[in-house]
Amino acid sequence: MRLFSGQRAWVLQRLSVLLVLVLLALGGLRLLFWPAPSYEDWRAFTSSAHGAVLIALFFGAIALHAWVGARDVVLDYLHQRALRFAVLLLVATVLVAVMTRVLFALGGQIA
Amino acid sequence: MTRSRETAPRFLNLFAIRFPVGAIASIGHRISGVLLLVALPLAAQALERSLRSEAEFRALLALRASPWVSIAIAVIAWAIAHHLLAGIRHLLMDLGVGHRLATARASAWFVNVAASVVALAILVACLWSGVAS
């Protein structure tokens, strides 16, 4: 599986994590300096266009970052071809499932 | 192609290698990364549950009062804190900041200790909210 490799993967992993860092910092500031969100606040945020997009971007950036990281770990420690392929396939399936679930949860809000 | 495959460095028996503080920060970065990947489906599930109804939203928040969930939250908090701090340390080193041995060792100590302190603080806070409720 050569979904992103070499320098392109390296750059993608760092660019995606910068987005994660910015969004985590924003979320952290919100939780630190404003009262804890009620259910209504949370619904209002997740069903607004900007809220849904930010959450989807957050999970998407994590998924890309995690794919490159998991690929590095698998290639370093697993040497058997079949096992490598099986674990990478499992990771890819989990990441796609996570993104599907997130998008459906957010989409259900807006619909 | 075959030649580079044969001469490429292979990863080694981890138990036969000595681990200086930088290596602990580094392997901790990998371990926490794998942990976070395993926890990612839980985050997606929590997002979905939190949006289902107000009762589900409250039930989700109330989970932290249970001691086992407190421990799981503390482990995930350690993973997030360590992965973030060690990752920022690596990013700074990519930029040429703090890559001299003394600074690198000091920042590795900081990462290892700070992540553990965060995990402990979160554990205490969760257990405390369990006792208080």
gemmi code that builds the backbone of each chain (N, CA, C; Angstrom):
import gemmi

chains = {
    "A": [
        ("MET", (0.844, -1.197, 0.000), (0.000, 0.000, 0.000), (0.875, 1.241, 0.000)),
        ("ARG", (0.786, 2.052, -1.003), (1.650, 3.235, -1.052), (0.834, 4.513, -1.000)),
        ("LEU", (-0.191, 4.514, -0.161), (-0.963, 5.735, 0.033), (-0.079, 6.714, 0.781)),
        ("PHE", (0.490, 7.660, 0.109), (1.430, 8.640, 0.661), (2.686, 7.962, 1.168)),
        ("SER", (3.827, 8.308, 0.589), (5.082, 7.805, 1.150), (6.145, 8.866, 0.952)),
        ("GLY", (7.295, 8.623, 1.586), (8.441, 9.509, 1.428), (8.178, 10.910, 1.936)),
        ("GLN", (8.773, 11.897, 1.232), (8.708, 13.266, 1.717), (7.285, 13.807, 1.715)),
        ("ARG", (6.477, 13.353, 0.743), (5.098, 13.847, 0.681), (4.344, 13.475, 1.964)),
        ("ALA", (4.563, 12.240, 2.432), (3.912, 11.794, 3.672), (4.405, 12.622, 4.856)),
        ("TRP", (5.705, 12.865, 4.870), (6.332, 13.631, 5.958), (5.695, 15.027, 6.040)),
        ("VAL", (5.556, 15.676, 4.869), (4.970, 17.023, 4.833), (3.496, 16.969, 5.234)),
        ("LEU", (2.778, 15.996, 4.693), (1.342, 15.860, 5.001), (1.127, 15.658, 6.496)),
        ("GLN", (1.993, 14.832, 7.114), (1.833, 14.549, 8.538), (2.011, 15.814, 9.361)),
        ("ARG", (2.964, 16.664, 8.952), (3.215, 17.891, 9.719), (2.185, 18.978, 9.444)),
        ("LEU", (1.754, 19.108, 8.200), (0.725, 20.115, 7.899), (-0.588, 19.765, 8.603)),
        ("SER", (-0.965, 18.477, 8.543), (-2.236, 18.083, 9.155), (-2.185, 18.292, 10.666)),
        ("VAL", (-1.010, 18.049, 11.274), (-0.963, 18.170, 12.723), (-0.985, 19.635, 13.153)),
        ("LEU", (-0.507, 20.543, 12.285), (-0.595, 21.966, 12.637), (-2.061, 22.377, 12.763)),
        ("LEU", (-2.902, 21.853, 11.841), (-4.337, 22.141, 11.915), (-4.928, 21.572, 13.210)),
        ("VAL", (-4.526, 20.334, 13.557), (-5.011, 19.729, 14.803), (-4.615, 20.594, 15.999)),
        ("LEU", (-3.359, 21.080, 15.999), (-2.879, 21.902, 17.118), (-3.695, 23.178, 17.260)),
        ("VAL", (-3.971, 23.845, 16.131), (-4.743, 25.089, 16.174), (-6.150, 24.818, 16.716)),
        ("LEU", (-6.797, 23.759, 16.202), (-8.169, 23.463, 16.632), (-8.205, 23.043, 18.105)),
        ("LEU", (-7.190, 22.247, 18.532), (-7.130, 21.859, 19.946), (-6.952, 23.087, 20.833)),
        ("ALA", (-6.114, 24.031, 20.385), (-5.877, 25.237, 21.173), (-7.172, 26.043, 21.283)),
        ("LEU", (-7.891, 26.177, 20.173), (-9.167, 26.911, 20.203), (-10.152, 26.236, 21.155)),
        ("GLY", (-10.280, 24.903, 21.028), (-11.196, 24.159, 21.901), (-10.780, 24.268, 23.359)),
        ("GLY", (-9.467, 24.189, 23.602), (-8.957, 24.287, 24.965), (-9.263, 25.653, 25.582)),
        ("LEU", (-9.048, 26.714, 24.785), (-9.328, 28.068, 25.280), (-10.812, 28.222, 25.607)),
        ("ARG", (-11.663, 27.680, 24.708), (-13.107, 27.757, 24.927), (-13.485, 27.111, 26.271)),
        ("LEU", (-12.889, 25.910, 26.523), (-13.249, 25.185, 27.751), (-12.674, 25.859, 28.994)),
        ("LEU", (-11.486, 26.491, 28.835), (-10.846, 27.102, 29.999), (-11.526, 28.396, 30.420)),
        ("PHE", (-11.902, 29.233, 29.431), (-12.292, 30.594, 29.780), (-13.792, 30.860, 29.702)),
        ("TRP", (-14.572, 29.888, 29.227), (-16.016, 30.065, 29.222), (-16.653, 28.916, 29.996)),
        ("PRO", (-17.862, 29.096, 30.483), (-18.499, 28.007, 31.230), (-18.684, 26.762, 30.358)),
        ("ALA", (-18.721, 25.583, 31.003), (-18.848, 24.326, 30.265), (-20.090, 24.373, 29.379)),
        ("PRO", (-19.977, 23.884, 28.131), (-21.123, 23.975, 27.223), (-22.289, 23.100, 27.681)),
        ("SER", (-23.495, 23.649, 27.582), (-24.691, 22.842, 27.846), (-25.007, 22.039, 26.582)),
        ("TYR", (-25.992, 21.151, 26.701), (-26.401, 20.374, 25.521), (-26.841, 21.297, 24.386)),
        ("GLU", (-27.581, 22.355, 24.745), (-28.060, 23.292, 23.713), (-26.894, 23.988, 23.010)),
        ("ASP", (-25.895, 24.433, 23.807), (-24.701, 25.066, 23.214), (-24.031, 24.112, 22.223)),
        ("TRP", (-23.898, 22.852, 22.678), (-23.193, 21.840, 21.885), (-23.943, 21.568, 20.585)),
        ("ARG", (-25.292, 21.432, 20.693), (-26.114, 21.226, 19.490), (-25.989, 22.409, 18.544)),
        ("ALA", (-26.055, 23.618, 19.122), (-26.001, 24.822, 18.287), (-24.669, 24.876, 17.538)),
        ("PHE", (-23.580, 24.533, 18.269), (-22.250, 24.584, 17.634), (-22.127, 23.528, 16.535)),
        ("THR", (-22.514, 22.274, 16.860), (-22.292, 21.188, 15.895), (-23.232, 21.280, 14.696)),
        ("SER", (-24.365, 21.964, 14.855), (-25.275, 22.051, 13.703), (-25.042, 23.330, 12.895)),
        ("SER", (-24.187, 24.223, 13.416), (-23.848, 25.398, 12.599), (-22.849, 24.961, 11.530)),
        ("ALA", (-22.855, 25.688, 10.404), (-21.961, 25.300, 9.306), (-20.504, 25.340, 9.764)),
        ("HIS", (-20.103, 26.420, 10.461), (-18.682, 26.510, 10.819), (-18.301, 25.449, 11.851)),
        ("GLY", (-19.214, 25.166, 12.807), (-18.924, 24.144, 13.811), (-18.748, 22.775, 13.180)),
        ("ALA", (-19.685, 22.402, 12.299), (-19.618, 21.083, 11.662), (-18.347, 20.963, 10.825)),
        ("VAL", (-18.007, 22.027, 10.093), (-16.805, 21.982, 9.253), (-15.553, 21.856, 10.117)),
        ("LEU", (-15.498, 22.606, 11.232), (-14.313, 22.531, 12.095), (-14.146, 21.134, 12.688)),
        ("ILE", (-15.258, 20.528, 13.128), (-15.164, 19.182, 13.713), (-14.754, 18.163, 12.650)),
        ("ALA", (-15.341, 18.279, 11.449), (-14.978, 17.355, 10.371), (-13.502, 17.533, 9.996)),
        ("LEU", (-13.037, 18.781, 9.927), (-11.621, 19.048, 9.614), (-10.710, 18.469, 10.690)),
        ("PHE", (-11.140, 18.609, 11.952), (-10.364, 18.095, 13.081), (-10.157, 16.587, 12.940)),
        ("PHE", (-11.255, 15.860, 12.743), (-11.139, 14.402, 12.604), (-10.387, 14.035, 11.326)),
        ("GLY", (-10.644, 14.769, 10.232), (-9.965, 14.478, 8.968), (-8.457, 14.644, 9.082)),
        ("ALA", (-8.036, 15.756, 9.738), (-6.596, 16.005, 9.892), (-5.973, 14.939, 10.778)),
        ("ILE", (-6.688, 14.540, 11.834), (-6.165, 13.480, 12.710), (-6.042, 12.170, 11.932)),
        ("ALA", (-7.042, 11.879, 11.089), (-7.009, 10.625, 10.329), (-5.801, 10.597, 9.388)),
        ("LEU", (-5.534, 11.709, 8.692), (-4.369, 11.751, 7.790), (-3.067, 11.598, 8.580)),
        ("HIS", (-2.963, 12.359, 9.671), (-1.770, 12.307, 10.526), (-1.570, 10.884, 11.062)),
        ("ALA", (-2.665, 10.276, 11.509), (-2.590, 8.936, 12.096), (-2.220, 7.899, 11.032)),
        ("TRP", (-2.711, 8.080, 9.818), (-2.375, 7.125, 8.754), (-0.875, 7.106, 8.519)),
        ("VAL", (-0.265, 8.288, 8.377), (1.179, 8.339, 8.118), (1.944, 7.770, 9.314)),
        ("GLY", (1.517, 8.136, 10.538), (2.203, 7.648, 11.730), (2.087, 6.138, 11.869)),
        ("ALA", (0.878, 5.621, 11.663), (0.665, 4.179, 11.800), (1.479, 3.433, 10.740)),
        ("ARG", (1.542, 4.011, 9.537), (2.304, 3.391, 8.464), (3.785, 3.317, 8.840)),
        ("ASP", (4.328, 4.409, 9.408), (5.731, 4.401, 9.851), (5.970, 3.312, 10.889)),
        ("VAL", (5.059, 3.236, 11.874), (5.233, 2.255, 12.955), (5.166, 0.836, 12.390)),
        ("VAL", (4.186, 0.585, 11.514), (4.033, -0.759, 10.938), (5.272, -1.134, 10.128)),
        ("LEU", (5.767, -0.214, 9.293), (6.929, -0.533, 8.451), (8.191, -0.744, 9.292)),
        ("ASP", (8.276, -0.077, 10.455), (9.458, -0.257, 11.301), (9.448, -1.574, 12.062)),
        ("TYR", (8.272, -2.006, 12.506), (8.268, -3.143, 13.437), (7.724, -4.438, 12.848)),
        ("LEU", (6.949, -4.362, 11.777), (6.411, -5.593, 11.192), (7.124, -5.858, 9.870)),
        ("HIS", (7.706, -7.036, 9.738), (8.511, -7.301, 8.557), (7.868, -8.279, 7.593)),
        ("GLN", (6.861, -8.997, 8.072), (6.221, -9.967, 7.194), (5.224, -9.264, 6.292)),
        ("ARG", (5.315, -9.504, 4.991), (4.483, -8.776, 4.037), (2.992, -8.917, 4.318)),
        ("ALA", (2.557, -10.154, 4.543), (1.118, -10.407, 4.719), (0.613, -9.707, 5.983)),
        ("LEU", (1.433, -9.774, 7.031), (1.040, -9.158, 8.303), (0.975, -7.638, 8.172)),
        ("ARG", (2.006, -7.062, 7.528), (2.013, -5.624, 7.255), (0.744, -5.206, 6.530)),
        ("PHE", (0.446, -5.939, 5.463), (-0.711, -5.590, 4.653), (-1.988, -5.669, 5.480)),
        ("ALA", (-2.104, -6.757, 6.277), (-3.315, -6.944, 7.081), (-3.486, -5.797, 8.076)),
        ("VAL", (-2.382, -5.408, 8.758), (-2.495, -4.348, 9.776), (-2.791, -3.001, 9.110)),
        ("LEU", (-2.124, -2.718, 7.985), (-2.386, -1.452, 7.289), (-3.835, -1.394, 6.799)),
        ("LEU", (-4.324, -2.534, 6.335), (-5.714, -2.584, 5.872), (-6.667, -2.327, 7.033)),
        ("LEU", (-6.343, -2.920, 8.190), (-7.164, -2.712, 9.382), (-7.169, -1.230, 9.779)),
        ("VAL", (-5.973, -0.614, 9.791), (-5.877, 0.803, 10.165), (-6.699, 1.657, 9.191)),
        ("ALA", (-6.538, 1.396, 7.893), (-7.269, 2.180, 6.892), (-8.777, 2.019, 7.086)),
        ("THR", (-9.208, 0.778, 7.363), (-10.640, 0.533, 7.562), (-11.162, 1.298, 8.769)),
        ("VAL", (-10.386, 1.265, 9.874), (-10.805, 1.977, 11.083), (-10.919, 3.476, 10.803)),
        ("LEU", (-9.919, 4.025, 10.100), (-9.933, 5.476, 9.848), (-11.114, 5.867, 8.952)),
        ("VAL", (-11.387, 5.048, 7.940), (-12.530, 5.348, 7.064), (-13.831, 5.233, 7.861)),
        ("ALA", (-13.913, 4.213, 8.725), (-15.125, 4.037, 9.536), (-15.327, 5.217, 10.479)),
        ("VAL", (-14.219, 5.686, 11.086), (-14.303, 6.843, 11.993), (-14.819, 8.061, 11.237)),
        ("MET", (-14.249, 8.319, 10.060), (-14.673, 9.492, 9.287), (-16.136, 9.379, 8.870)),
        ("THR", (-16.550, 8.162, 8.468), (-17.941, 7.956, 8.072), (-18.867, 8.262, 9.238)),
        ("ARG", (-18.489, 7.748, 10.405), (-19.321, 7.931, 11.586), (-19.433, 9.412, 11.958)),
        ("VAL", (-18.300, 10.103, 11.914), (-18.278, 11.538, 12.251), (-19.145, 12.313, 11.273)),
        ("LEU", (-18.990, 12.027, 9.969), (-19.742, 12.788, 8.965), (-21.230, 12.507, 9.079)),
        ("PHE", (-21.587, 11.233, 9.363), (-23.016, 10.923, 9.529), (-23.589, 11.602, 10.764)),
        ("ALA", (-22.813, 11.585, 11.867), (-23.294, 12.229, 13.104), (-23.512, 13.716, 12.870)),
        ("LEU", (-22.557, 14.359, 12.177), (-22.689, 15.795, 11.920), (-23.794, 16.061, 10.908)),
        ("GLY", (-23.878, 15.200, 9.884), (-24.894, 15.365, 8.842), (-26.295, 15.212, 9.412)),
        ("GLY", (-26.464, 14.273, 10.341), (-27.761, 14.055, 10.982), (-28.244, 15.288, 11.721)),
        ("GLN", (-27.260, 16.099, 12.182), (-27.584, 17.347, 12.869), (-28.211, 18.365, 11.950)),
        ("ILE", (-27.586, 18.460, 10.761), (-27.964, 19.542, 9.852), (-29.265, 19.193, 9.142)),
        ("ALA", (-29.419, 17.879, 8.803), (-30.618, 17.448, 8.075), (-31.863, 17.633, 8.952)),
    ],
    "B": [
        ("MET", (17.097, -2.011, -6.413), (15.943, -2.133, -5.517), (16.192, -3.213, -4.470)),
        ("THR", (16.646, -4.417, -4.972), (16.900, -5.515, -4.038), (18.035, -5.153, -3.105)),
        ("ARG", (19.058, -4.475, -3.689), (20.226, -4.142, -2.883), (19.832, -3.212, -1.726)),
        ("SER", (19.063, -2.150, -2.057), (18.698, -1.205, -1.009), (17.830, -1.888, 0.043)),
        ("ARG", (17.047, -2.858, -0.419), (16.213, -3.571, 0.548), (17.079, -4.368, 1.527)),
        ("GLU", (18.181, -4.961, 0.965), (19.034, -5.780, 1.836), (19.909, -4.936, 2.749)),
        ("THR", (20.328, -3.763, 2.277), (21.234, -2.965, 3.102), (20.487, -1.969, 3.984)),
        ("ALA", (19.185, -1.808, 3.775), (18.422, -0.860, 4.592), (18.480, -1.295, 6.049)),
        ("PRO", (18.582, -0.324, 6.973), (18.642, -0.704, 8.385), (17.349, -1.384, 8.813)),
        ("ARG", (17.514, -2.411, 9.637), (16.342, -3.141, 10.116), (16.119, -2.798, 11.562)),
        ("PHE", (14.879, -2.766, 11.980), (14.688, -2.471, 13.382), (14.848, -3.699, 14.227)),
        ("LEU", (15.309, -3.465, 15.364), (16.165, -4.319, 16.157), (15.408, -4.798, 17.358)),
        ("ASN", (16.063, -5.613, 18.136), (15.462, -6.083, 19.370), (15.404, -4.930, 20.378)),
        ("LEU", (14.189, -4.446, 20.649), (14.037, -3.263, 21.498), (14.533, -3.518, 22.919)),
        ("PHE", (14.505, -4.797, 23.341), (14.872, -5.089, 24.730), (16.380, -5.134, 24.918)),
        ("ALA", (17.128, -5.149, 23.796), (18.585, -5.221, 23.902), (19.223, -3.834, 23.801)),
        ("ILE", (18.394, -2.795, 23.734), (18.923, -1.441, 23.529), (18.793, -0.646, 24.816)),
        ("ARG", (19.835, 0.134, 25.163), (19.714, 1.003, 26.331), (18.883, 2.220, 25.976)),
        ("PHE", (18.082, 2.696, 26.935), (17.163, 3.793, 26.646), (17.536, 5.056, 27.412)),
        ("PRO", (18.274, 5.982, 26.795), (18.475, 7.286, 27.435), (17.165, 8.079, 27.409)),
        ("VAL", (17.138, 9.213, 28.123), (15.877, 9.923, 28.326), (15.220, 10.331, 26.996)),
        ("GLY", (16.044, 10.703, 26.019), (15.494, 11.083, 24.717), (14.805, 9.912, 24.036)),
        ("ALA", (15.360, 8.710, 24.217), (14.757, 7.525, 23.617), (13.416, 7.213, 24.270)),
        ("ILE", (13.320, 7.497, 25.586), (12.051, 7.250, 26.281), (10.985, 8.223, 25.776)),
        ("ALA", (11.388, 9.510, 25.616), (10.444, 10.493, 25.057), (9.999, 10.041, 23.674)),
        ("SER", (10.948, 9.508, 22.904), (10.684, 9.142, 21.520), (9.780, 7.905, 21.417)),
        ("ILE", (10.101, 6.854, 22.188), (9.278, 5.650, 22.123), (7.912, 5.936, 22.748)),
        ("GLY", (7.896, 6.835, 23.749), (6.618, 7.253, 24.332), (5.737, 7.939, 23.296)),
        ("HIS", (6.379, 8.681, 22.390), (5.638, 9.346, 21.315), (4.945, 8.307, 20.433)),
        ("ARG", (5.670, 7.218, 20.147), (5.087, 6.162, 19.305), (3.979, 5.407, 20.051)),
        ("ILE", (4.278, 5.050, 21.305), (3.287, 4.290, 22.073), (2.010, 5.118, 22.246)),
        ("SER", (2.189, 6.425, 22.585), (1.007, 7.261, 22.772), (0.262, 7.433, 21.454)),
        ("GLY", (0.997, 7.498, 20.346), (0.345, 7.621, 19.044), (-0.521, 6.415, 18.739)),
        ("VAL", (0.017, 5.228, 19.001), (-0.753, 4.011, 18.760), (-1.996, 3.972, 19.669)),
        ("LEU", (-1.787, 4.362, 20.946), (-2.922, 4.411, 21.882), (-4.021, 5.346, 21.386)),
        ("LEU", (-3.599, 6.509, 20.877), (-4.580, 7.494, 20.415), (-5.314, 6.989, 19.185)),
        ("LEU", (-4.595, 6.244, 18.324), (-5.251, 5.658, 17.155), (-6.322, 4.662, 17.610)),
        ("VAL", (-5.977, 3.863, 18.639), (-6.939, 2.892, 19.164), (-8.140, 3.609, 19.790)),
        ("ALA", (-7.880, 4.787, 20.409), (-8.955, 5.520, 21.090), (-9.804, 6.348, 20.132)),
        ("LEU", (-9.318, 6.562, 18.898), (-10.036, 7.444, 17.967), (-11.486, 7.001, 17.697)),
        ("PRO", (-11.735, 5.682, 17.508), (-13.140, 5.263, 17.329), (-14.022, 5.632, 18.525)),
        ("LEU", (-13.428, 5.617, 19.748), (-14.199, 6.022, 20.930), (-14.601, 7.491, 20.832)),
        ("ALA", (-13.699, 8.322, 20.315), (-13.995, 9.752, 20.174), (-15.144, 9.942, 19.179)),
        ("ALA", (-15.111, 9.183, 18.069), (-16.187, 9.299, 17.081), (-17.506, 8.841, 17.692)),
        ("GLN", (-17.436, 7.761, 18.490), (-18.647, 7.261, 19.131), (-19.189, 8.264, 20.139)),
        ("ALA", (-18.263, 8.892, 20.889), (-18.685, 9.887, 21.878), (-19.355, 11.062, 21.182)),
        ("LEU", (-18.794, 11.503, 20.064), (-19.410, 12.606, 19.301), (-20.838, 12.236, 18.909)),
        ("GLU", (-20.985, 11.006, 18.374), (-22.313, 10.591, 17.919), (-23.305, 10.525, 19.084)),
        ("ARG", (-22.845, 9.899, 20.195), (-23.740, 9.783, 21.370), (-24.124, 11.145, 21.924)),
        ("SER", (-23.146, 12.068, 21.955), (-23.404, 13.378, 22.558), (-24.471, 14.136, 21.799)),
        ("LEU", (-24.682, 13.768, 20.532), (-25.650, 14.512, 19.712), (-27.016, 13.838, 19.677)),
        ("ARG", (-27.091, 12.610, 20.243), (-28.344, 11.861, 20.117), (-29.479, 12.502, 20.902)),
        ("SER", (-29.220, 12.836, 22.163), (-30.264, 13.451, 22.982), (-29.604, 14.075, 24.197)),
        ("GLU", (-30.345, 14.897, 24.913), (-29.768, 15.533, 26.098), (-29.418, 14.489, 27.159)),
        ("ALA", (-30.265, 13.444, 27.276), (-30.006, 12.390, 28.259), (-28.685, 11.690, 27.948)),
        ("GLU", (-28.445, 11.385, 26.654), (-27.190, 10.738, 26.253), (-26.003, 11.654, 26.530)),
        ("PHE", (-26.185, 12.948, 26.251), (-25.140, 13.946, 26.479), (-24.729, 13.953, 27.954)),
        ("ARG", (-25.762, 13.959, 28.828), (-25.475, 13.978, 30.274), (-24.870, 12.659, 30.734)),
        ("ALA", (-25.392, 11.537, 30.193), (-24.872, 10.221, 30.574), (-23.391, 10.120, 30.224)),
        ("LEU", (-23.035, 10.671, 29.064), (-21.644, 10.649, 28.610), (-20.744, 11.422, 29.574)),
        ("LEU", (-21.222, 12.611, 29.995), (-20.430, 13.423, 30.922), (-20.328, 12.745, 32.290)),
        ("ALA", (-21.385, 12.023, 32.677), (-21.407, 11.391, 34.000), (-20.470, 10.183, 34.055)),
        ("LEU", (-20.075, 9.650, 32.877), (-19.203, 8.470, 32.835), (-17.919, 8.671, 33.617)),
        ("ARG", (-17.416, 9.926, 33.642), (-16.101, 10.167, 34.236), (-16.087, 9.893, 35.734)),
        ("ALA", (-17.281, 9.798, 36.354), (-17.348, 9.548, 37.795), (-16.952, 8.115, 38.142)),
        ("SER", (-17.036, 7.192, 37.168), (-16.693, 5.803, 37.477), (-15.182, 5.631, 37.545)),
        ("PRO", (-14.684, 4.872, 38.567), (-13.228, 4.756, 38.731), (-12.528, 4.155, 37.511)),
        ("TRP", (-13.135, 3.128, 36.873), (-12.466, 2.513, 35.718), (-12.373, 3.482, 34.558)),
        ("VAL", (-13.478, 4.235, 34.355), (-13.441, 5.222, 33.277), (-12.428, 6.314, 33.600)),
        ("SER", (-12.319, 6.679, 34.896), (-11.318, 7.676, 35.300), (-9.919, 7.238, 34.883)),
        ("ILE", (-9.624, 5.950, 35.107), (-8.295, 5.443, 34.758), (-8.097, 5.489, 33.241)),
        ("ALA", (-9.141, 5.083, 32.496), (-9.039, 5.124, 31.036), (-8.829, 6.563, 30.555)),
        ("ILE", (-9.572, 7.511, 31.154), (-9.418, 8.916, 30.769), (-8.003, 9.397, 31.073)),
        ("ALA", (-7.460, 8.966, 32.242), (-6.103, 9.398, 32.606), (-5.081, 8.842, 31.619)),
        ("VAL", (-5.268, 7.578, 31.178), (-4.335, 6.989, 30.206), (-4.397, 7.765, 28.892)),
        ("ILE", (-5.622, 8.083, 28.461), (-5.763, 8.840, 27.207), (-5.197, 10.250, 27.371)),
        ("ALA", (-5.411, 10.837, 28.569), (-4.851, 12.178, 28.811), (-3.328, 12.135, 28.764)),
        ("TRP", (-2.733, 11.057, 29.341), (-1.270, 10.918, 29.244), (-0.854, 10.860, 27.780)),
        ("ALA", (-1.587, 10.023, 26.999), (-1.225, 9.835, 25.593), (-1.312, 11.166, 24.838)),
        ("ILE", (-2.394, 11.934, 25.074), (-2.538, 13.213, 24.387), (-1.404, 14.157, 24.797)),
        ("ALA", (-1.169, 14.267, 26.127), (-0.156, 15.213, 26.606), (1.227, 14.823, 26.089)),
        ("HIS", (1.568, 13.529, 26.207), (2.901, 13.114, 25.768), (3.058, 13.290, 24.258)),
        ("HIS", (2.032, 12.881, 23.506), (2.129, 12.949, 22.046), (2.253, 14.396, 21.576)),
        ("LEU", (1.471, 15.290, 22.205), (1.537, 16.715, 21.848), (2.904, 17.297, 22.173)),
        ("LEU", (3.351, 17.103, 23.438), (4.609, 17.726, 23.867), (5.799, 17.152, 23.093)),
        ("ALA", (5.855, 15.815, 22.979), (6.973, 15.206, 22.257), (6.915, 15.584, 20.780)),
        ("GLY", (5.697, 15.706, 20.246), (5.543, 16.096, 18.842), (6.021, 17.517, 18.611)),
        ("ILE", (5.657, 18.432, 19.514), (6.116, 19.821, 19.385), (7.638, 19.871, 19.515)),
        ("ARG", (8.182, 19.028, 20.434), (9.648, 18.948, 20.581), (10.294, 18.517, 19.262)),
        ("HIS", (9.689, 17.507, 18.612), (10.253, 17.057, 17.329), (10.124, 18.130, 16.249)),
        ("LEU", (8.966, 18.823, 16.227), (8.778, 19.885, 15.228), (9.826, 20.979, 15.418)),
        ("LEU", (10.070, 21.370, 16.688), (11.078, 22.400, 16.960), (12.455, 21.929, 16.513)),
        ("MET", (12.741, 20.616, 16.745), (14.048, 20.105, 16.314), (14.169, 20.112, 14.794)),
        ("ASP", (13.038, 19.829, 14.096), (13.054, 19.923, 12.632), (13.463, 21.327, 12.203)),
        ("LEU", (13.046, 22.331, 13.007), (13.379, 23.721, 12.687), (14.760, 24.105, 13.213)),
        ("GLY", (15.436, 23.150, 13.857), (16.779, 23.430, 14.364), (16.797, 24.035, 15.746)),
        ("VAL", (15.654, 23.996, 16.444), (15.603, 24.553, 17.805), (15.811, 23.431, 18.818)),
        ("GLY", (16.781, 23.591, 19.696), (16.948, 22.663, 20.814), (17.469, 21.288, 20.442)),
        ("HIS", (18.258, 21.186, 19.371), (18.734, 19.857, 18.998), (20.105, 19.540, 19.581)),
        ("ARG", (20.720, 20.489, 20.323), (22.005, 20.164, 20.975), (21.731, 19.233, 22.152)),
        ("LEU", (22.715, 18.389, 22.452), (22.465, 17.271, 23.367), (21.899, 17.721, 24.722)),
        ("ALA", (22.511, 18.739, 25.334), (22.071, 19.133, 26.681), (20.623, 19.630, 26.642)),
        ("THR", (20.306, 20.481, 25.664), (18.939, 21.006, 25.541), (17.977, 19.875, 25.227)),
        ("ALA", (18.388, 18.983, 24.335), (17.512, 17.876, 23.931), (17.202, 16.977, 25.122)),
        ("ARG", (18.228, 16.749, 25.952), (17.983, 15.903, 27.138), (17.050, 16.606, 28.117)),
        ("ALA", (17.259, 17.910, 28.290), (16.406, 18.664, 29.215), (14.965, 18.666, 28.718)),
        ("SER", (14.759, 18.900, 27.403), (13.383, 18.952, 26.896), (12.740, 17.565, 26.945)),
        ("ALA", (13.541, 16.514, 26.778), (12.994, 15.157, 26.876), (12.516, 14.875, 28.305)),
        ("TRP", (13.337, 15.301, 29.290), (12.906, 15.157, 30.691), (11.603, 15.902, 30.918)),
        ("PHE", (11.560, 17.140, 30.403), (10.360, 17.957, 30.590), (9.129, 17.248, 30.017)),
        ("VAL", (9.250, 16.730, 28.783), (8.120, 16.056, 28.132), (7.651, 14.867, 28.973)),
        ("ASN", (8.620, 14.010, 29.382), (8.258, 12.797, 30.116), (7.558, 13.131, 31.434)),
        ("VAL", (8.138, 14.118, 32.158), (7.591, 14.448, 33.479), (6.251, 15.178, 33.328)),
        ("ALA", (6.191, 16.163, 32.428), (4.971, 16.964, 32.292), (3.782, 16.093, 31.885)),
        ("ALA", (4.008, 15.155, 30.962), (2.900, 14.297, 30.531), (2.394, 13.446, 31.697)),
        ("SER", (3.328, 12.954, 32.531), (2.915, 12.148, 33.681), (2.149, 12.990, 34.685)),
        ("VAL", (2.602, 14.239, 34.894), (1.914, 15.129, 35.830), (0.493, 15.417, 35.338)),
        ("VAL", (0.338, 15.681, 34.040), (-0.995, 15.937, 33.471), (-1.901, 14.730, 33.711)),
        ("ALA", (-1.369, 13.528, 33.432), (-2.174, 12.318, 33.602), (-2.623, 12.156, 35.050)),
        ("LEU", (-1.680, 12.385, 35.992), (-2.018, 12.251, 37.413), (-3.071, 13.273, 37.822)),
        ("ALA", (-2.904, 14.522, 37.363), (-3.848, 15.586, 37.723), (-5.249, 15.249, 37.208)),
        ("ILE", (-5.319, 14.738, 35.968), (-6.625, 14.390, 35.396), (-7.239, 13.231, 36.171)),
        ("LEU", (-6.389, 12.249, 36.538), (-6.889, 11.096, 37.300), (-7.502, 11.560, 38.619)),
        ("VAL", (-6.743, 12.429, 39.329), (-7.237, 12.936, 40.618), (-8.545, 13.717, 40.411)),
        ("ALA", (-8.575, 14.571, 39.390), (-9.767, 15.381, 39.143), (-10.988, 14.498, 38.860)),
        ("CYS", (-10.794, 13.445, 38.037), (-11.910, 12.544, 37.695), (-12.377, 11.782, 38.947)),
        ("LEU", (-11.396, 11.215, 39.690), (-11.771, 10.449, 40.883), (-12.474, 11.364, 41.876)),
        ("TRP", (-11.989, 12.620, 41.981), (-12.581, 13.582, 42.901), (-14.034, 13.867, 42.509)),
        ("SER", (-14.277, 14.053, 41.209), (-15.663, 14.331, 40.784), (-16.544, 13.109, 41.049)),
        ("GLY", (-15.936, 11.894, 41.040), (-16.683, 10.688, 41.373), (-17.052, 10.653, 42.852)),
        ("VAL", (-16.096, 11.052, 43.698), (-16.344, 11.065, 45.136), (-17.371, 12.145, 45.474)),
        ("ALA", (-17.228, 13.310, 44.804), (-18.083, 14.453, 45.130), (-19.532, 14.236, 44.708)),
        ("SER", (-19.734, 13.433, 43.627), (-21.107, 13.305, 43.124), (-21.874, 12.192, 43.849)),
    ],
}
model = gemmi.Model(1)
for chain_id, residues in chains.items():
    chain = gemmi.Chain(chain_id)
    for i, (resn, *xyz) in enumerate(residues, 1):
        res = gemmi.Residue()
        res.name, res.seqid = resn, gemmi.SeqId(i, " ")
        for name, pos in zip(("N", "CA", "C"), xyz):
            atom = gemmi.Atom()
            atom.name, atom.element = name, gemmi.Element(name[0])
            atom.pos, atom.b_iso = gemmi.Position(*pos), 0.0
            res.add_atom(atom)
        chain.add_residue(res)
    model.add_chain(chain)
structure = gemmi.Structure()
structure.add_model(model)
structure.setup_entities()
